[in-house]
Amino acid sequence: MRLVLRKMKGCCDMAQSIQEKQIQKQILQYLSMKGIFAIRVNSGATQITSEKGGKPRYVRFNSATGCSDIIAIWPKSGRFLAIEVKRPGGRLTPEQKQFQERVESSKGMAIVCYSVDDLISFLDSMERLS
């Protein structure tokens, strides 16, 4: 099950200035408040050099290309929940779409959230289905 929510036309322009990390923080706080186990997954890579000098190398933060920003477990069923966070107007990359498709094909749930309200709507709909 994938839910993609879009920003409504005419919404306040202030929403455009919010950063993804702020939305992620709000979502993680809400999930914690609801007692839902969730973790933030770092993506990307960084270059490191040993203290002794040497050749710099890149280290990836995780091995799953396109991995969602937040991974959670739906407590009612134990289902895997992948939450990709985007600022209003943001779009999924092809790798993120593919990750969500892999989650869904494995009977997990995937959602794209542009605000904590998107997550609240999704969780409310899951409660009604339970």
VEXZA-963334 format. One line per field, with one value per residue (C-alpha): residue in one letter; chain; x, y negated, z. Coordinates in pm, 1 decimal. Example, Ala and Ser with C-alpha at 12.3 -4.5 7.8 and 13.67 -1.06 7.14 Angstrom:
BEGIN
r <- [A, S]
c <- [A, A]
east <- [1230.0, 1367.0]
north <- [450.0, 106.0]
up <- [780.0, 714.0]
This chain:
BEGIN
r <- [M, R, L, V, L, R, K, M, K, G, C, C, D, M, A, Q, S, I, Q, E, K, Q, I, Q, K, Q, I, L, Q, Y, L, S, M, K, G, I, F, A, I, R, V, N, S, G, A, T, Q, I, T, S, E, K, G, G, K, P, R, Y, V, R, F, N, S, A, T, G, C, S, D, I, I, A, I, W, P, K, S, G, R, F, L, A, I, E, V, K, R, P, G, G, R, L, T, P, E, Q, K, Q, F, Q, E, R, V, E, S, S, K, G, M, A, I, V, C, Y, S, V, D, D, L, I, S, F, L, D, S, M, E, R, L, S]
c <- [A, A, A, A, A, A, A, A, A, A, A, A, A, A, A, A, A, A, A, A, A, A, A, A, A, A, A, A, A, A, A, A, A, A, A, A, A, A, A, A, A, A, A, A, A, A, A, A, A, A, A, A, A, A, A, A, A, A, A, A, A, A, A, A, A, A, A, A, A, A, A, A, A, A, A, A, A, A, A, A, A, A, A, A, A, A, A, A, A, A, A, A, A, A, A, A, A, A, A, A, A, A, A, A, A, A, A, A, A, A, A, A, A, A, A, A, A, A, A, A, A, A, A, A, A, A, A, A, A, A]
east <- [0.0, 150.5, 6.7, 139.9, -6.1, 41.3, 40.2, -290.0, -279.2, -310.0, -139.0, 78.0, 416.5, 576.4, 541.1, 782.0, 1061.4, 1044.9, 1339.5, 1304.1, 1499.0, 1240.4, 957.2, 1152.1, 1196.1, 823.3, 735.2, 978.8, 841.5, 484.6, 568.7, 742.0, 443.1, 217.8, 449.8, 547.2, 902.6, 1083.5, 1437.3, 1591.7, 1801.3, 2096.2, 2163.9, 2450.9, 2824.6, 3117.9, 3486.1, 3721.0, 4096.7, 4287.6, 4466.4, 4796.8, 4709.1, 4680.8, 4439.1, 4088.3, 3799.2, 3421.6, 3201.2, 2828.7, 2585.8, 2366.4, 2365.0, 2009.2, 1999.8, 1686.9, 1615.6, 1337.4, 1422.5, 1233.2, 1173.9, 900.0, 699.2, 318.8, 239.5, -101.7, 37.5, 416.7, 428.6, 728.5, 658.1, 888.3, 836.5, 998.5, 995.9, 985.9, 947.0, 639.6, 695.0, 965.0, 965.1, 1085.1, 1396.6, 1369.6, 1574.1, 1331.7, 1034.8, 1206.3, 1274.1, 907.6, 803.5, 1035.2, 882.4, 530.6, 614.3, 736.4, 398.6, 531.8, 379.9, 536.2, 429.9, 557.7, 500.0, 519.0, 420.7, 344.7, -24.5, 23.9, 149.3, -138.7, -389.7, -218.2, -210.7, -575.7, -670.1, -467.8, -650.5, -986.7, -874.3, -756.3]
north <- [0.0, -332.1, -670.2, -979.8, -1306.5, -1629.7, -1987.5, -2155.8, -2453.4, -2783.8, -2664.5, -2907.4, -2980.3, -2952.0, -2572.1, -2590.6, -2711.5, -2422.9, -2186.2, -1808.4, -1758.1, -1969.2, -1755.2, -1439.0, -1559.8, -1633.1, -1290.1, -1108.7, -1299.1, -1210.8, -842.1, -835.4, -1001.0, -731.2, -455.1, -346.7, -215.5, -421.5, -509.2, -771.7, -617.5, -820.3, -802.6, -913.7, -889.7, -1080.6, -1094.4, -997.8, -1000.1, -809.3, -1006.4, -894.6, -1050.1, -804.3, -780.9, -921.1, -679.6, -705.5, -535.3, -481.5, -536.2, -241.6, 21.4, -23.6, -275.1, -490.3, -380.2, -579.6, -844.8, -678.2, -310.0, -208.2, 93.5, 74.0, 202.2, 353.5, 599.6, 577.0, 463.6, 273.6, -93.9, -302.6, -679.2, -900.3, -1265.2, -1542.7, -1914.9, -2054.7, -2031.4, -1764.2, -1452.2, -1097.8, -990.1, -676.8, -491.0, -599.1, -483.3, -150.3, -112.6, -177.9, 77.7, 336.7, 263.8, 308.1, 627.1, 766.1, 686.5, 373.7, 25.9, -282.8, -644.4, -981.0, -1258.7, -1629.6, -1714.3, -1545.9, -1591.8, -1350.8, -1088.0, -1152.1, -1103.0, -779.2, -641.6, -737.0, -544.4, -244.8, -258.6, -248.4, 54.5, 244.6]
up <- [0.0, -104.7, -26.2, -197.2, -77.7, -268.6, -151.0, -231.9, -464.7, -286.1, 33.4, 218.3, 56.1, 400.8, 366.8, 72.7, 301.1, 549.9, 526.8, 498.4, 819.9, 1006.6, 868.4, 954.7, 1312.5, 1345.8, 1205.0, 1435.6, 1736.7, 1639.1, 1588.6, 1927.9, 2092.2, 1940.3, 2065.2, 1712.7, 1677.8, 1412.7, 1313.2, 1088.0, 811.8, 690.6, 318.8, 103.8, 155.8, 292.9, 216.2, 496.7, 532.5, 798.4, 1070.0, 921.2, 588.8, 307.5, 25.5, 93.7, 50.2, 35.6, 293.0, 225.6, 513.5, 412.1, 141.7, 10.1, -273.9, -250.4, 107.7, 272.2, 531.0, 815.3, 879.1, 1122.2, 1228.7, 1236.1, 1588.0, 1508.9, 1253.6, 1273.3, 909.2, 779.0, 706.3, 484.8, 510.2, 247.5, 355.1, 97.4, 136.9, -38.5, -413.3, -376.0, -594.8, -553.5, -738.7, -955.0, -688.9, -414.5, -623.5, -678.1, -304.3, -226.8, -489.3, -329.6, 11.6, -125.3, -314.6, 19.4, 183.4, 354.1, 339.1, 180.8, 211.9, 92.1, 346.6, 274.2, 633.2, 964.4, 874.6, 582.6, 825.0, 1066.1, 781.0, 677.1, 1033.0, 1084.5, 768.7, 892.0, 1226.2, 1046.7, 843.1, 1152.8]
